[in-house]
Amino acid sequence: MTESVARNQEGQPIGFENLEFISIFDHWLLPSEDNLLDSVKPSEWKKFWALNELLFEKYQVFVSYSDSEILEEVTSKEFVKGKWHSDESEGAYPMIIKIPELNCVYEEHHDYTNLFWYSDGESLEVFLELVTSVGLFHFNQEQGFKNRNNAQSVV
């Protein structure tokens, strides 16, 4: 069984107009905080793995490991865990997860911040419960830039 995720010219998944950032950091990093990216411990980035495992336990998920619009149903979190990462690396492939039940797309991104695309507040609420349960943080674009601008003006 497959699903698809078409994208507009900006790369946003079509049909998912809202975006939330999922991160190991509790705020949008300032340029002066770039050094934090180099000091991330495995115990911190493995929180993303814990979130993925929860998603596989609770929902029917469709996965792609590339920029392909076609995602395949994956029923074994062990398969994804083995293909997506090993103990030596943070992530071997960029992963896109579509969860039809929540009408959302969750994407691996860079700088320890992933993207959660959704279309309604109910999906966001359910997803964020999982995010916080594994110790990750979230913020939206408006909050992130607001926090960043406020912090820069203080410095």
Secondary structure, DSSP 4 states (H G I P E B T S, - for coil): -EEE--B-TTSPBTT--EEEEEESSSSPPPGGGGGGGGG--HHHHHHHHHHHHHHHHHS-EEEESSS-SEEEEE--HHHHHHHH-BTTBS-SS--EEEEGGGTEEEE--STTEEEEEESSHHHHHHHHHHHHHTT-EEEEHHHHHHHHHHHHHH-
